[in-house]
């Protein structure tokens, strides 16, 4: 049997990033945390934590942290059914999730808020491109994710949510300067654009959808949906914006579409671990309801 006090110490170090902060979270001394992890490493015969600023889990340590996440969910279920049995245990559990930044900036937070009002759980949200969040599920780093991948990861269920609608937009001054005759492959190859990070393929997909073939485009990198809006209004470049995030600026004329009526719809799915958990069921319900209001529902 594994020593769960040592496992919880490991999870605390990885979550908090240091032995000192983990000790404060667990209400023990840093030396006690260090001793628990050392004994666990000796028993398993491998390193579990890479000491640094912050401390990080090794591959073996990460797997054990995933195990603790699942054990915490199971104990939560048991506590609900037998409150006297685990009355001295912590009542809150961690739910690690992966969500794309545009969903986080638009429709997802109402789901998180509503869920947090009802349930004793702490959401640990990681941000990645919607085309890559499924990898977090496959690796076991999270228990649920908003993803553009429909096929469920092993051991997971996949629920269609709707589509995030994107529009290609820029400021009127930027359009007048770079697209005086409208957007085409020639003007797009010279007009600065905005890219979230190297995983961001939305602009290329929109260009291929409307013009066919790839167009080399100069790009600024801005890892923030809100920064995209500010930069586009200021004339730094054109970008693919979630329509829900920029509709007021389109209505006011601060931004205009490069090709009106030609959005890019990206279908999204909610994938979650296939395990008996009222917390995951409750979160799935909240996410599905928020998606109905915040995403385009495809036929």
ABEGO torsion letter per residue (X at the ends): XBBAAAAAAAAAAAAAGBAAAAAAAAGBBAAAAAAAAAAAAAAAGBBABBBEOBBBBBAAAAAAAAAAAAAAAAAAAAAAABAAAAAABBABBBBBBBBBAAAAABAAAAAAAAAAAABBBBBBBBBBBAAAAAAAAAAGABABBBBABABBBBGBBBBBAEBBBBBBBBBAAAAAAABAAEBBAAAAAABBBBBABAABAAAAAAAAAAAEEBBBBBBBBBBBAAAAAAAAAAGABBBBBBAAAAAAAAAAGABBBABBGBBBBBBBBBBBBBBBBAAAAAAAAAAAAAAAAABBBBX
